[in-house]
Amino acid sequence: MEPLVYRPTFVRVLSVITWVLLAVGLVVTTVQDPVAGLYWAPVIAFVAVGVLTLFWRPAVEVDDEAVTVRNLVRDTRIPWPRLDAIDTRYSLTLFAGDLRVAAWAAPAPGRSQALRQSRSEAAALQSLGTNLQHGLRSSAVPNSDSGGASLMVQARWERARMAGPPPGDPPPVQRTWAVGVIVALVVTFAASVVSVLLG
C-alpha cells in the first residue's frame, strides 16, 4: 500500500501563509532600501527555517514496514514487529521496548474540543466497537490530531500483524538526527546575529 503521512492541515496552511508574508516583506524592503533588505535577509531566512522546523516538518508516516515519527530535529522509525503499544493521553505516543516516542505533529486536544464531539461521531464510534459507557478520552476522538494519527497508525499496524511477521529478526528501531535542518538553523541564526550586530 502507498505510504500515508499525517500532518495537520492547519499547520501546513499556516506555514505557507507565513512563508509568503516573509517573502513579500523581504521583496518590499529590498525594493525600498536594498541595504536594509540585505541586513534583514538572514533574519527572515532564520524565521522561515524556524517555521519549517516547528510546523511543516513534524509528521507521522506509515508504510508497510514501519511507522516513522518526524519531530523537530529527530526522526524515529519503528518497524511494526517492534511496536508494542500506542497511547494518546498527551499526544500520539508510541512504545517500542524501553523507547517512548511522542509525536510533535499529533498533540492531544484540550477539553473544549472533546465537548464539541457530535452525537453522530459518538454513534459512529460505537458502531466500530468503541465503548463509550465511561466516556471517551478526548485525545482519542478521531477529529483530533492525536486521535486521527492514532487511527492511521493502528490501521496499518493491524494490517502488518494480520500479514504475519517477516522471516528472520525484525530490523531495529532507527533514530536519526535531521542534520540538514540543524545546520540550516545554526547557519541562519548565526547570520542573523551578525546582521543585527552590523546593522
C-alpha positions, 0 to 999 in steps of 0.5 A: 500500500502507498505510504500515508503521512499525517500532518495537520492541515492547519499547520501546513496552511499556516506555514505557507501563509507565513512563508509568503508574508516573509517573502513579500516583506523581504521583496518590499524592503529590498525594493525600498532600501536594498541595504536594509533588505540585505541586513534583514535577509538572514533574519527572515531566512532564520524565521522561515527555517524556524517555521519549517522546523516547528510546523511543516516538518513534524509528521507521522508516516506509515508504510508497510514496514514501519511507522516513522515519527518526524519531530523537530530535529529527530526522526524515529522509525519503528518497524511494526514487529517492534511496536508494542503499544500506542497511547494518546493521553498527551499526544500520539505516543508510541512504545517500542521496548524501553523507547517512548516516542511522542509525536510533535505533529499529533498533540492531544486536544484540550477539553473544549474540543472533546465537548464539541464531539457530535452525537453522530461521531459518538454513534459512529464510534460505537458502531466500530466497537468503541465503548463509550459507557465511561466516556471517551478520552478526548485525545482519542476522538478521531477529529483530533490530531492525536486521535486521527494519527492514532487511527492511521497508525493502528490501521496499518499496524493491524494490517502488518500483524494480520500479514504475519511477521517477516522471516528472520529478526525484525530490523531495529528501531532507527533514530536519526538526527535531521542534520540538514535542518540543524545546520540550516538553523545554526547557519541562519541564526548565526547570520542573523546575529551578525546582521543585527550586530552590523546593522 
